[in-house]
Amino acid sequence: MANFINTSIFIPLIPLVTSLFIFILLVSFNRTLNRLTKPVTTLVALSLLGSAFISAVDYFKKIEGELFLSKFLKYFEETNLVLHLNLVNEKIIIFFSLMMILVIVLSFYKLPRKKGYVLSMIGLGFIASLVMISILLIDFSVLI
C-alpha cells in the first residue's frame, strides 16, 4: 500500500514536468517548436492522461492515505504540507484531467496554430498541474 501512496506524488508532477520541458524547448528552439503543434498537443494530453491513469489505479485499488511532502522535498521540511489521497480526491482528479484533455483537443481543432499556440498548451498543462496539487492539498472527504 505504501508504494501506491508514494507514486501519487507523480499525479501533479507529470503535467508540470512536461510543461516545463516543452517550455525549455520553446525557449531554446522558438521557431522550430512553434511549428510542431501536433507533438506538443499530444505530449500535454498524454501527460494529463498519465495523471488520470495513476489516479484511476489508486481509485480502483481503493488506496487512501496521506503523503507528507517533507519526505520528498527538502524545501518543505518545516511545513506540514500533506497530500490527501482518498476516493473523493481521486474522482475529482480523474474528472478534471479528462475535462482538460477535452479542452486541449477542442483547442487543437478550433484555435489557429499561430505563434502563441504552443505557449497556450504549456499554460494549460501548468494550470492543470497547479489545480491537481490544490485538489490533493484539500481533503474533500471531510466536506462530504
C-alpha positions as CSV (number, residue, x, y, z in Angstrom):
1,M,0.0,0.0,0.0
2,A,2.8,2.5,0.8
3,N,4.2,2.1,-2.7
4,F,1.0,3.2,-4.3
5,I,0.7,6.2,-2.0
6,N,4.2,7.2,-2.8
7,T,3.5,7.1,-6.5
8,S,0.7,9.5,-6.1
9,I,3.2,12.3,-6.0
10,F,3.5,11.8,-9.7
11,I,-0.1,12.8,-10.4
12,P,0.5,16.5,-10.4
13,L,4.2,16.2,-11.3
14,I,3.8,14.6,-14.7
15,P,2.0,17.6,-16.3
16,L,4.2,20.0,-14.5
17,V,7.5,18.4,-15.7
18,T,6.0,18.0,-19.2
19,S,5.1,21.7,-19.4
20,L,8.4,22.8,-18.1
21,F,10.2,20.5,-20.6
22,I,8.2,21.9,-23.5
23,F,8.8,25.5,-22.2
24,I,12.6,24.9,-22.2
25,L,12.4,23.6,-25.7
26,L,10.3,26.5,-26.8
27,V,12.8,29.0,-25.4
28,S,15.7,27.1,-27.0
29,F,14.1,26.4,-30.4
30,N,11.5,29.0,-30.7
31,R,10.9,28.9,-34.5
32,T,11.0,25.1,-34.8
33,L,8.8,24.3,-31.8
34,N,6.1,26.8,-32.9
35,R,5.7,24.7,-36.0
36,L,5.4,21.4,-34.0
37,T,1.8,21.9,-32.7
38,K,0.7,18.3,-33.0
39,P,3.5,16.8,-30.9
40,V,3.2,19.5,-28.3
41,T,-0.6,18.9,-28.0
42,T,0.0,15.1,-27.9
43,L,2.6,15.4,-25.1
44,V,0.4,17.6,-22.9
45,A,-2.6,15.4,-23.5
46,L,-0.7,12.3,-22.7
47,S,0.8,13.8,-19.5
48,L,-2.7,14.5,-18.3
49,L,-3.9,11.1,-19.4
50,G,-1.0,9.6,-17.4
51,S,-2.1,11.5,-14.3
52,A,-5.6,10.3,-14.8
53,F,-4.4,6.8,-15.2
54,I,-2.4,6.8,-11.9
55,S,-5.4,8.4,-10.1
56,A,-7.7,5.8,-11.6
57,V,-5.4,2.9,-10.5
58,D,-5.4,4.4,-7.0
59,Y,-9.2,4.8,-7.1
60,F,-9.9,1.2,-8.3
61,K,-7.5,-0.3,-5.8
62,K,-9.2,1.9,-3.1
63,I,-5.9,3.3,-1.9
64,E,-6.3,6.0,0.7
65,G,-3.8,7.8,2.9
66,E,-1.7,10.9,3.4
67,L,1.6,11.7,1.8
68,F,3.8,14.2,3.7
69,L,5.8,16.4,1.3
70,S,8.6,16.8,3.8
71,K,9.7,13.2,2.9
72,F,10.3,14.2,-0.8
73,L,11.2,17.8,-0.9
74,K,13.8,19.3,1.5
75,Y,12.3,22.8,1.0
76,F,9.1,21.7,2.8
77,E,10.8,20.2,5.9
78,E,9.5,22.9,8.2
79,T,5.9,22.9,6.8
80,N,3.2,20.4,7.3
81,L,2.1,20.1,3.7
82,V,0.1,16.9,3.2
83,L,-1.3,15.4,0.0
84,H,-4.6,13.7,0.9
85,L,-5.2,10.7,-1.2
86,N,-8.8,9.5,-0.9
87,L,-11.5,8.3,-3.2
88,V,-13.2,11.7,-3.5
89,N,-10.0,13.5,-4.5
90,E,-9.2,10.7,-7.0
91,K,-12.6,11.1,-8.6
92,I,-12.2,14.8,-8.8
93,I,-8.7,14.5,-10.4
94,I,-9.9,11.9,-12.9
95,F,-12.8,14.1,-13.9
96,F,-10.7,17.2,-14.1
97,S,-8.0,15.5,-16.1
98,L,-10.5,14.2,-18.6
99,M,-12.0,17.7,-18.9
100,M,-8.6,19.2,-19.5
101,I,-7.9,16.7,-22.2
102,L,-11.2,17.6,-23.8
103,V,-10.3,21.3,-23.7
104,I,-6.9,20.6,-25.2
105,V,-8.4,18.5,-28.1
106,L,-11.0,21.2,-28.8
107,S,-8.4,23.9,-28.7
108,F,-6.3,21.9,-31.2
109,Y,-9.2,21.8,-33.7
110,K,-10.6,25.3,-33.0
111,L,-7.7,27.6,-32.3
112,P,-5.5,29.0,-35.0
113,R,-2.0,27.5,-34.7
114,K,0.0,30.7,-34.9
115,K,2.8,31.9,-32.7
116,G,1.0,31.7,-29.3
117,Y,-0.4,28.2,-29.6
118,V,2.4,26.2,-28.1
119,L,2.6,28.7,-25.2
120,S,-1.1,28.3,-24.6
121,M,-0.6,24.5,-24.4
122,I,2.2,24.9,-21.9
123,G,-0.1,27.2,-19.9
124,L,-2.9,24.6,-19.9
125,G,-0.6,21.9,-18.7
126,F,0.9,24.1,-16.0
127,I,-2.6,25.2,-14.8
128,A,-3.8,21.6,-14.8
129,S,-0.8,20.7,-12.6
130,L,-1.5,23.5,-10.1
131,V,-5.1,22.6,-9.9
132,M,-4.2,18.9,-9.2
133,I,-1.8,20.0,-6.5
134,S,-4.5,22.1,-4.9
135,I,-7.1,19.3,-5.1
136,L,-4.6,16.9,-3.4
137,L,-3.9,19.5,-0.7
138,I,-7.5,19.9,0.3
139,D,-9.2,16.9,2.0
140,F,-12.6,16.8,0.3
141,S,-13.7,13.7,2.2
142,V,-14.3,15.9,5.2
143,L,-16.7,18.0,3.3
144,I,-18.9,15.1,2.3
